[in-house]
Amino acid sequence: MSFEERLRLRPGVAAGSTPQGRHHLLRWPYSSELDEVTAVQRSALTLLAEAPVTEDALCHRVNPEPGEDTRQEVARLVRDLRGLGWLRVTVVESDNPLYTMEPVRTAPHPASVPDQPTLSRFATLAREGTDMALRSPRARCELVLHDPRLLTLVGLLGGAPDPREWARRTGLSARAVERTLGDMAASGLLVGAETEDGDQAALAVRQWNPHELLFHTRSRFNARCRPGHDFGTTYSFRDTQPPPRERAPLSEDVTMLEPPDLERLRVEDPPLTRVLEDRASHRRHDETQPLTLAQLGEFLYRSAGARPGTGGNGSARPYPTAGSSYELELYPVIRRVAGIEPGLYHYSAHRHELSAVPGAAPLSGRLVQMVRAQTDAPAPPQVLVVVTARFGRVMWKYQSLSYSLILKDVGVLYQVMYCVATAMGLAPCAVGTGLTEEFCEAIGTDPTDEAPVGEFVLGSRPPHTGDHR
Ligand SMILES: Cc1cc2nc3c(=O)[nH]c(=O)nc-3n(C[C@H](O)[C@H](O)[C@H](O)COP(=O)(O)O)c2cc1C
């Protein structure tokens, strides 16, 4: 028995015509122009938007007694829609839906099953309602698996290829296995063993980790996402509230900081070009003259302190953030600063004060030692500023790209910190990564709620450091 294909326009697709009579399909920000659209094809388009339908049934719905002309018009429309990637196709065997192919770029390219077929190492399987979705950031289609036997087939795709054995072990018909493999190959989910891993694979492909490529593609516009529905500014948690802008002090052990005299700095600070041109990463600190509490306070205020007034949501800061979310929090790990005890502190950007995090001495010691190794520095830093994000402040508003926005915000903050430290004659250096779970435990947060997303080293600059390292 042959397979049935149930066709449906992808959700959210609108059709429209210009006064000049040109016909378009639109799913913002993507659109395709169709050739001339006949009355039959217009009816077929409407039906395709309503419910899954076979091509034959479509012909009968637009014309109860379809002639050759009707069939050809419908076939042409279906071919065009498929080619442009506007159609979802559910493959059905003997009334049993096997899977649905959902284009995420242009349509699948016909491709033969490779000699050594293997599941793409970029493929992931995730629950989608009551089904499982097989997807990959490199694929042209996602496969939503309706028949659970396909999960066994997917599980076999890492081993030696043997389609006959696969049919026996899955309980699927040999033809269903063949058809599924063909569609997976056309989608880019099934690849030749050498194409992604071996020496013959393109370097540009080999160097990507699956999770990084997935994150990259899913935080950019792509044909999969529906801006305003499941991507971008959706306010999907508008019925809840974002976490408050101000985090409560972490203890009663609070050190008030003196705000710097900004009016004086406006006049006396080095000019922008000198700061930018002199900015550099410095990893050595002057142990004979360590950073002072006043310098640390000035650095924090000038980099991240909340100013009264005009900016987003009632306060302004020296650095911008996506959506004025101000989700980043600073936690200085102080090893050596004149005027304050070593330890882990939280910086309140609103109150311009440090509150000590109790019981964090062992973690603080570990963090600065780790960073010494990460920066290849001769000694642990005088201060390590751990930057956390309170994710809900961004995720409340944005969908799918929130985390990428947070990392961009971290980059923006880093540069402001570099510039402020340079203007102050201090030694700054960004750091690439750090501990998460242990830090969250120390500050008493769930890592899904608030967790480190950046680290930055600060200290006093030794005189005559020609060599930045
Ligand atoms: C996001 C980011 C992460 C960094 N991570 C590290 C790091 O882990 N260790 C380190 O020694 N330097 C790190 N750096 C500093 C870079 O090595 C440095 O900026 C680069 O070599 C250019 O030198 P410059 O900053 O002196 O111009 C980082 C810089 C950035 C922006």
The ligand as a Tripos MOL2 file, in Angstrom:
@<TRIPOS>MOLECULE
LIG
   31    33     1     0     0
SMALL
NO_CHARGES

@<TRIPOS>ATOM
      1 C1         34.5560   38.0170   26.4720 C.3       1 LIG1
      2 C2         36.0030   38.0460   26.8530 C.ar      1 LIG1
      3 C3         36.5430   36.9810   27.5250 C.ar      1 LIG1
      4 C4         37.8830   36.9960   27.9010 C.ar      1 LIG1
      5 N1         38.3810   35.9540   28.6240 N.ar      1 LIG1
      6 C5         39.6640   35.9940   29.0370 C.ar      1 LIG1
      7 C6         40.1890   34.9550   29.8630 C.ar      1 LIG1
      8 O1         39.4840   34.0150   30.2360 O.2       1 LIG1
      9 N2         41.4810   35.0280   30.2310 N.ar      1 LIG1
     10 C7         42.2840   36.0710   29.8540 C.ar      1 LIG1
     11 O2         43.4490   36.0860   30.2330 O.2       1 LIG1
     12 N3         41.8070   37.0790   29.0870 N.ar      1 LIG1
     13 C8         40.5170   37.0710   28.6740 C.ar      1 LIG1
     14 N4         40.0110   38.0980   27.9270 N.ar      1 LIG1
     15 C9         40.8700   39.2100   27.5420 C.3       1 LIG1
     16 C10        41.3370   39.0300   26.1120 C.3       1 LIG1
     17 O3         42.3400   38.0440   26.0730 O.3       1 LIG1
     18 C11        41.8640   40.3610   25.5880 C.3       1 LIG1
     19 O4         40.8110   41.2900   25.5510 O.3       1 LIG1
     20 C12        42.4610   40.2230   24.1980 C.3       1 LIG1
     21 O5         43.6280   39.4460   24.2520 O.3       1 LIG1
     22 C13        42.8020   41.5700   23.5880 C.3       1 LIG1
     23 O6         43.7310   42.2360   24.4040 O.3       1 LIG1
     24 P1         43.4210   43.6620   25.0520 P.3       1 LIG1
     25 O7         42.1990   43.5360   25.9040 O.co2     1 LIG1
     26 O8         44.6280   43.9670   25.8770 O.co2     1 LIG1
     27 O9         43.2100   44.6270   23.9440 O.co2     1 LIG1
     28 C14        38.6900   38.1030   27.5560 C.ar      1 LIG1
     29 C15        38.1270   39.1770   26.8670 C.ar      1 LIG1
     30 C16        36.8030   39.1600   26.5290 C.ar      1 LIG1
     31 C17        36.2040   40.3520   25.8210 C.3       1 LIG1
@<TRIPOS>BOND
     1     1     2 1
     2     2     3 ar
     3     2    30 ar
     4     3     4 ar
     5     4     5 ar
     6     4    28 ar
     7     5     6 ar
     8     6     7 ar
     9     6    13 1
    10     7     8 2
    11     7     9 ar
    12     9    10 ar
    13    10    11 2
    14    10    12 ar
    15    12    13 ar
    16    13    14 ar
    17    14    15 1
    18    14    28 ar
    19    15    16 1
    20    16    17 1
    21    16    18 1
    22    18    19 1
    23    18    20 1
    24    20    21 1
    25    20    22 1
    26    22    23 1
    27    23    24 1
    28    24    25 2
    29    24    26 1
    30    24    27 1
    31    28    29 ar
    32    29    30 ar
    33    30    31 1
@<TRIPOS>SUBSTRUCTURE
     1 LIG1         1 GROUP 0 **** ****
